[in-house]
């Protein structure tokens, strides 16, 4: 059957593909628009799969929280250009992937077929190599979780607190903690306690500190004391509760926590930074 210009235009509007691709798909599916969409979807994805060598260095972070704030998900979806990452449909897709992630248990997010469909729709429409970057879920019954995404959409954080009385955990406290984590001052926190910091990294810092002391000509006993002091400072900077609070560096993060409240875990995502 002859394919009309209006059919081609309608298919172009629904898929974002070129006129010739749409006309050919309609011809191959007997003019059935839905079948043509399915055909182009498969064909379009195959073409995109051939572009996976193209770097997906841009993207956005999104967060979803459960109504009772006991659980939250943070995800990163990447694409090739910031132009696409700013698109309203792309942003809506990223937020929906975060909502779908919230259905999973605490831990790393496993990409599902539903998430992949949303992502594939964007790949087909934008012609860019849109990819699920990573995701994580925090929370447990009785705990309190907060989240924050920087206005750029490129950095976000979650923090999970345990509390003898959850009612003492205010939205302002959660926001302050998340904004502190996002700020990454004096350095991006690496853990809650010293046990969270990789032992090989601590040893590496010790070796550097000792080499610096020796380079300065310090005696062995003085060098050891300098190493101890520098490692203590490194751990204070690396452990979230020991960091100087970004809004008041005369306080440590632990000092802003109400009595009976402790940080259990946190996560910070930055687009393109693993």
N, C-alpha and C positions, 0 to 999 in steps of 0.2 A: 504494500500500500504506500502511496506517496506520503512523504513526511513534510508537514507544513512548517513555515517559518516560526509560527507561534509555538508549536511543539518544541522546536529546537530552543527557542528563547526561554521557554518555561523550564526546560531541563538545564539550561545554562544557569538560570537564576537559582535553581535548587542544588546544583553541584559546584558551581564556580569554575567549571571547565570550559574549554574552547568550543567554538561553533562546530568545527569539523568533527571533533571527538563526540560531541553530543548527537550530531546528525547520524554519524556512523552507528552509534550505540542504539539509536531509535530504529534504524534500518535493520540492525541485527536482532532486535527484540520485537519486531512487528509493530512498532509504534507505541508499545506499552511503556509509559513513563516510569512506573515503579520498577519494572524489569530492567529498564535501561539504567536506572539509578544503581540497582544491585550490580549490574554488569560493569558500570563505570567505577563503582566502589572497589570491586575486585581488581579491575584493570588499573585504577588509579593507585591503589595500595601497592600493587606490584611494581608500578613505576617508581613510587616513593621508596620502596624497599631497595631499589637500585641506587638511591642517593644517600644511603646511610653513612657514606664516608664524609658527608657534609657535616661540619661541626654544629652542634646544638648548644652554643655557648650562652644564649640568652634564655629567658624564661621567667617564671613567677613562682612565688611561694604562696601557699594558702593554708588556712587553719580551719578546722571544724571542731566545735565543742559540744558535748552532750548537754541537754537542758539542765541537769543537776551539777554540771561542772566537775564531775568526778572522772571524766575521761575526755581526751582530746587527740586529734590527729593533725600532723603537719606534713605537707607534701611539697615536692618540687617537680614541676613539669618544664621541660626545656624545649626551645625552638631555636631557629637560626638567627632571627633578627628581633630587635627590640620593637620594631614596628608591629610585627605580628603579636608579640607578647603584650602589647598595650591594647590590642583589639578586644572589644567588649565580649565577643563570642569566645575568644580564647580565655579571657578571665573567668567567664561563666563556666567554661569547661573545667578549668583548674579548680574552681571552688566545688564543682560537683564531684570531682575526683577525691577531694578532701572529705566530702560528706560520705562517699562510698567507703573511704578508708576507715572512717570512724566505726564502721560495722565490724571491723576486725579486732582481735584481742591485742593487748599491749605487746609491743615489740615492733620489729620491722614490718612495713606494709608489703603485702604480696599483691602484685598487680593482677586484677581480675579481668574477665572477659568484658564486663560492663565498663570498666575503666578504659580498656583498650579500644572499645568501640567509640567512646567519646574522643579519645586521642586520635584514632584513625579518621574520624570525621574531620578533625582539624587538619590532619595531614592532607586529606583529599582537597579540602577547600583552600588552604593556604599554599599548597605545593611546597611546604617546608618540612624538614625532618623533625617533626614534633615527637618527643620521647618522654616517657615517664622516667624521671630522674631517681627519686627515692622518696621514702615516706616512713614515718614512725608514729606509733600510738603510745601515749602515756596514760596512766590512770589505773585506779582500782577502787572498788566500793569503799566509801569512807574517806577517801583522799580528795584533795581539791586541786584542780588543774587550771592554769591560766595560759593565755596565749596572746601574742602580739606580732603583727606584721608591720614593718616599716612602711611609710607612705610610698616608697619606691616600688614596693612589692617584691624586692629582691633579697630581703633579709627577714627572717622571722624566728620566733622562739616559743617554746613551751616550757613551763615549769610545773612540777608536781610536788605538792606539799602533803605531809602527814600532820594531823592536828588532833589533839585530845578533844578540842571543841571546834569543829569546822566553822562555826558561826563567827569566830574571831578573825577569820581570813577574809579580808575585805577585797573588793575588786581593785581598789587603789594599790594594795600591797602586791597583788598578782601582776598588775600592770607595771609597777615599779621594778619588780624582779625581772620580768621579761624584757623591759627596755634596757635594764642593766646588762642582761645577757647579750642582747643585740648590739649594744654599744661596744662590747669587747674591750673595755678599759680596766686595768692597764694591759691586759691581754685577754684573748678569748679563753674563757674558763674551760678547763679540760676534764673536770670531775667535781664530785661533791667532797670527797675525802682523798687523802694521800694514796689510799689503796686503789683509787681510780686512775691514778697517773701511771703510765707504763714504766716499769722498773728500768728498762733499758734507756728510756729518756732521762730519768733521774740520774742514772750512771753517766750518761753522756754529758749532762750539765755539770756533774762533779768533775769530770775530766777536763772540761773547758775551764772551770773555775780554778782548778789546781794549776793548769798550764799558765793561766793568767798570773797567778800568784808567783810562780817560779820565774816567769818572764820579768816580773817586777823585782826579782832578786830577794824575795822574802825567804827567811829560814823555814825549814820543814814544819816546825811546830806552829809558826805563825800562818803558814800556808794552809795547814789543816783547819785552823780556826776560821780563816777567810772562806774556805770551802763550805764549812758548816753554816756560816752566816749567809752565803749566797744561795745555798740550797734551801735554807729556811725561807728566804725571800722569794725564790722561784716557786716554792709550794704555796706560799701565801697568794701569789699572783695566779697560780694555776687552779687552785681550789675555790670554787664559787663562794662558799660561805666566808672565806677568809679575805676575799678581795675588798679593797676600799669601795664603798658604795658610790656609784656614779653621781648621785645627787648630793652627796655629802661625804667627801673623802676622809673626814675625821671619824667616820663610822665604818665598820665592816658590814658586809651584807648580812651576816648572822645577827648583827645588832638591831636590825629593823624587823626581825621576826618576833611576833608576839610569843609569850610564854606558852610552851607546849606545842609549838609549831616548828617543824624541821623540813628542810629541803630533802626530798627523796631522790629526785632525778630531774634532769632538764635536757633540752636538745636545742641546738641552734643550727638553722639552715641558711646558707647564703648561696645564691644562684652561681653556679660554676665553681664553687669552692667546696671540696669534699673534706 
